[in-house]
Each structure stands twice: as C-alpha cells, then as structure tokens.
Amino acid sequence: MILSFLLLFITAVQHHGSSAESSHGNKFQHSSMKEQNGVQDSQHEKVLTVAGEGTVHSPNFPRTYPRNTVLVWRLVAANENARIQLTFDERFGLEDPEDGICKYDFVEIEEPSDGAILGRFCGSQAAPGTQVSKGSQIRIRFTSDEYFPAEPGFCIRYSLLPVKVPEPEIPVVVPPSLQSVDVLSEAVSGFSTVEEVMKYLEPDRWKLDMEDLYKPTWHVLGKSFIHSKKSRGGTDLNLLKEEVRLYSCTPRNFSVSLREELKRTDSIFWPTCLLVKRCGGNCGCCHRCYNCQCTPTKVAKKYHEVLLLRYSRAGRGLQKSLTDVALEHHEECSCVCKDDADG
C-alpha cells in the first residue's frame, strides 16, 4: 500500500516538471515569434489635403487599438509654401519599447521628400513633442503587431503654420552728394544726356543748374588740326601700296576714360569717355626688323568741352561747371624699328 502511494507521488512530480518546462519553452517561443511576425509597412496611404486643422488617430481612440494594423496618412498642405505642424494629444499610450527601441507598436513621422524619419514613438510615458514638416508634406505611419495592444493609442492634431512672406528689401538710396567718387562716376556714366545727369544730381533744382551751367563764361578754346589731304592718282600697284600704308599703321579712333587719361581721380566727368585719335595697326612690312612698332610721329593737343563735377572742400556738396580738357591726338604715325633701342 505504501509502495503504491510512493509510485503515484513520483509520477505526479515528474508530470509537474514537464509542464513547467513546456510553459517556459512556449513563453520563449512566443517572444521569438513576436519579433519575426512584425507587421510590414503598407504600400497604401491616405492622402489628406491640409487647409486648416484636423486630426488623425489610432482606431478606437481613446480605447485599445486593434492588432495587426498598418495605417498611413500623407498630409499635403493646400499652400505649397506652407509647413504642417503636428501636435500630439496628451493621452498617449502604445506598447512599451524593448531595450529602448520601438519595435512592435509605434507611430512614426516621416519626411516624404527624402524619406527621413523625424521620429518614432511608443510606450506610455509623456506624449511626444510637436513635429513640423520641412516642406509642404508630412507622412504619419501607425503600426501594431499581433501581440499586446495598449490603450489609449494616439491622436495627432495637424494644422498649417502661417506662411511668412519675406518683406521686400527696400534699397537704401544714398544721395549723390554722399556717394564716393567711384560710385558717382559709375552712376553718371549711364546717362545719355546732360539733362539726365543734372536731374540725378539735383532733382529739385536741376533746371536752375542747367541755366547756370550755360551762362556765358570765358574758357580756353582748343586749336583745330584739320588738314585736307589730296588724293593721289597712279597705277593700281601704287594704290595698293598706299592702302597698305594707310591701314597698317594709322591714327584711329580710341575711347579713353577722362579720369584715367587726365589722372584726375578726385573729379567726375561727363561724358566719362571721349574719342581720340591714337596710332594703331600692325607693322608687318618692316624690313630686317624683329621689333617694329607703330609710333606717333606727329602729336597735337585738342580741347574738349565736358561737364566737370567736384566735391567742394567746404562741404557744400557738388560743384558743377563746364570745362575744357586737353587730350593728345595722334595725327601721323609710322612704323619704327625698336631693335636698336632694345639692344
């Protein structure tokens, strides 16, 4: 009788140990299956046009959300220049993270333009902070697997951030009297007539300045160096030789900057440039010479009447007057060999 009781007790203990081991094995297998059977991202999304405020939330919010769920919303601002702001409801609770990582049930905020994840949230601590899109779109993805749903889920309120229209920059207009010589010279060079120059300098009294400008005053008149040349007759060969002489090294029109030519960087002239005759062309027909240069053989000074602007030393603004400037003009040119000079 006692022997039968002992055999029955040993059998019961063995059965209990097998059950405990089986239960422990099932729990481990359950955790492993959970990690392998996570819900994959859905390729379908619901597009919502955001023109004001609205909400998206987990199913059954604020109660327990269902298992095996994937929901994706893509919010698109009605104004492409606007940004979207997401604000989480304080009632927030999803399945807790594992090792600090939201693996199973979570809500994720994504930037559609580059796929960057702005945040992935789970657990039941404090609600996530406000999220703002980088552009005019933002994506919200909710995922739950087949185990351990929680409550209350989540609720996100979306709204448009006001579009900040940049105020147009008002250019700072510096009056001519306060501009530097270089800046004023560049501004004056863009005008086509002296009237335009005077209007720019003195918008309120430019007509009076024009009258003062053209009052009779004594000034030096430039000399005239105009010589008429007789055309020479001759054979075609002589004509060809003459054309070579005329177009190889001859006085030609060149434009010169008055400030640079006269070395008057403290003054402003209008017109800022004038045409002068200067020697130009090649000297390809020099014989037995390696350094043949087109050189002026007759130079004359000519006077040109221009508008002169100068800052007053007494601080009274700009002084405006008509003046004559003397510029060199090359009247005759010749090809000169410079080999000996270089040697």
Summary of the structure (lengths in Angstrom):
residues: 343
radius of gyration: 46.8
end to end distance: 141.9
largest distance: 161.0
contacts: 865
relative contact order: 0.11
helix: 24%
strand: 34%
